[in-house]
Each structure stands twice: as structure tokens, then as C-alpha cells.
């Protein structure tokens, strides 16, 4: 057994590898809530070694499978250490190159225990199939948008990536946990690269966490934020007690305008924006994709930037989101997010708080503001994480524009309809919604012609 795959019943730390920023944060936030110093880094080569939990955004969602696998393997080599558990965070709706990444990690760390269920957000796994609020994943809008006609069964996807799989049923997990432990112990010898575990409830995931955390057999976890929060709740996962320090809620209040930056085009995000707009009286600007595609070359680019800047520097809270047109292609998501961030970046220093929806959007905005990592503070709602900037990028020797802003991240097609409003209210404190100057601009939404 090598240092790369050695596992202990108790560990000194945890490494989480995620393919986007919001995923890294929503997976790691439970450890912060449990009193562990938890940092999300945009650069796997510059981790905070003082953290008990390091969540690295490898930014591989839009890469080719081969490139994603290589980058994740490189990050594992850099960040893995003896006594450091490994958790591969995947999207609970199976977007991205997760199978190629899991296959690459299985060659380094042993068999994968695959459990993407997240009951708190309506995700369950039955007979190796992901369900979203009771609907098979293949039938959901999220899957149809990018993977129409593709097989969404966990086993089929992993086997297509070259892994031999085994399935752990709900009955086995609930009624015969000892056989699960034995199955994991025997997996490597049998050539099994991934064990797919059914789970419907938090109790199911808690049982899986207890069983697996006590093993000294080489393996790593693969899951969403659901399994991660059950691992974080284990009192003896790490070899040192949590250093829980009281943090008053007032410390999270945004001192300055709050920007909700929305790159996701999902129906969930649209409903969340509508509730935030109507309930909090916040202005909304919908930037046409044509402007973002052309960037500074577009005749309206400067006008959009000026409008955003005038509102934020005038102290107004604001929603800025990407519009949609007939030319939209899901593959252009990163480009549009980077352009949206470029529009906002000159005015980032005026912000008291940022709520970024969509992992690509969150990463693009923080990179544009020269924020290299976030220390996570608390979870506002399942999958909605609050953090503060801890380091800056040094590639251009520039200073971060974060200026102490509170930063909330949330996956796009994720959360209740109240998610953005709840995050906003948290940043504003008990009386912030009534007092925000954005009330004067209530329901002011516009989109120029394309």
C-alpha cells in the first residue's frame, strides 16, 4: 500500500476535488459548519496547508474527458498526502467529465465508492439510477439540455469509462452493512473500480459514512454534497477535535451593495431570480448573449458596463444575469460567464456582497477579481455556501478587488425557489431587505435587442 492510497480509520485532513467552484463549496461547507478550517481554492498548486479540508476546483467541467482526467490526476498528485482522505465531488445530476475523472483517480487511490444521492435537495439513487425529486434523471430538463438521448445509469456511464462496477442495493446498505464492508475490502482484488451505492435518505448516507470511514482498505469517496455532510458529522473522522469558534451572524452582513450574478439558464435559476426581484425589490439587468459573445467589440458593451457600474457605485443592490437567444449553445457557457465577469470586474471593489449562481460564473468572477481562494464560513441553505476571500492570485501582481466582500456560491439548477432570496436576506441581516436602496428600482428589468 503506497502513500497515495493509504487510508486510516482516522485522518489528519480531507481533500475534495470538484470540477467547478460552486460544487467545491457546497460539498465542503459541511466541514466548515462542523468547526473544521475549510478552504476552497481555485488553484490546486497553491493550497492553504493550514486547512483541515481543502476543496480544489479543477475547473474541468468543459474540458475533453482525457484532459479532465489528466488535470484531476495532476491535482491529486500535488494535493494528496498520507493521512489525507480523498473525496471526488461530482454533480448530483451527473454533468461534466466525472466518469473519466473517477477512472483516473481509481488508478491512484483504489476503488471508488459512488454515492451521488443528496436527499436534502431531492436527489436519490435507486437501482443505480439517479432520481431528481422523484423523476428519473434522464427525464429531467437538466439532463435533456446537454445529454438528450444518452444513458444516465451510473453503471453504464462508469463502465463506458473503462471501470468494472458492482452495485450495492438499498437492502444491503440497510440490512447487511457488514457485507458492504467486506465488499469494499474485496473490490480491488476482484478488479472492481467502482461500487455504486443506492441511497434515498440522510440516514442511508449516514450509515454509508460510518461504515466506510472506519475502514483501512484503499478506496475514495465519490459523491455530491449529501455524503460529504454525513462524513463531516462523524465525530471521529479526523484525529484532532474540531476547533469550533463562535461567529456572530452579524459578521456575515454585507457592508455595501449586493450583486446577484446569475450565469445559469436553468428554469430553477429563473424562478429564484423572480422571487428575489419581487420579494426584495431588486433591479435586474439581463445581458443579451450577443453582447457577451462579442465582448468589447460589441457596440453596446460599454453602455452595459457603465449601467452596471452606476447602479453598484450608487449603492444599489442588483441582479445581473445572462439572457438567452436562439443561437445559444451550452458549450459557450464558460465564454459567456467570463464575459459577464469582465463587465462586472471594474466595479467589484464597490461590492459588500456577491451571490454567484453557477460554478463557471462564480469562478470567472473571482478570477477576474483576483481572488485565489475562499475560507468557508457557513451554509445558508443546502448547497448554498458563504465564504470570505483568503488569498489573491499573483499572476499579474495585482491586488484583489474583493475588499472583504461576503461571497455566496450556489450551483445553477439547485436549491429551493427561496435560495437566492434567503442568501440575500442573510447578507442583509434582519432588516436589510426593507432598507436596501434597490427598492427605488423595484422590478426594473431590461434587455436590449440583439
PyMOL commands that set and color helices and strands:
alter all, ss='L'
color gray80, all
select helices_A, chain A and resi 21-33+65-79+98-109+119-121+137-139+141-147+154-160+170-175+177-187+202-213+225-232+249-252+267-280+289-297+301-313+330-345+348-350+359-368+419-428+432-435+437-441
alter helices_A, ss='H'
color red, helices_A
select strands_A, chain A and resi 13-18+38-41+53-57+84-89+111-115+123-126+129-132+135-136+165-168+194-197+219-223+257-262+283-287+318-322+351-357+371-381+384-392+406-410+445-446
alter strands_A, ss='S'
color yellow, strands_A
deselect
rebuild
show_as cartoon
